[in-house]
Amino acid sequence: MSESGHFTVSFSERVGRLLECVDAAGRIEFTLDAGAGEGNSICLEHHPASWPRGSRYEAAFESAKRFLESRGYSVEIYGQ
């Protein structure tokens, strides 16, 4: 678990391949997959564009990315 900005980010204990970003307003979850690169490559996936994202979404996504990088992962963003 790590404090990233105002979000607490952790790997889900309930569901594999899921990151949980929690702040005072609630939880935003992001899915993970294996990255295309070598070594500790991991792919962080955005929510579909059709899903409502809200004002906290971008900050939560950046917090999730920083969390993974702090754990030594080379982070790829799905679709980029």
BELJO-V33723 format. One record per backbone hydrogen bond with DSSP energy under -0.5 kcal/mol. CO is the residue of the C=O (numbers start at 1). NH is the residue of the N-H. If there is no record, write none. Layout:
# BELJO-V33723
co	nh
CO	NH
CO	NH
This chain:
# BELJO-V33723
co	nh
2	4
2	9
3	5
4	7
7	4
7	9
8	22
9	2
10	20
15	18
17	32
18	12
19	30
20	10
20	22
21	28
22	8
23	26
26	23
28	21
30	19
31	45
33	43
39	41
40	74
41	35
42	44
42	76
43	33
44	78
48	51
54	57
56	60
57	61
58	62
59	63
60	64
61	65
62	66
63	67
64	68
65	69
66	70
67	71
68	71
68	73
69	72
73	75
74	42
76	44
76	78
77	80
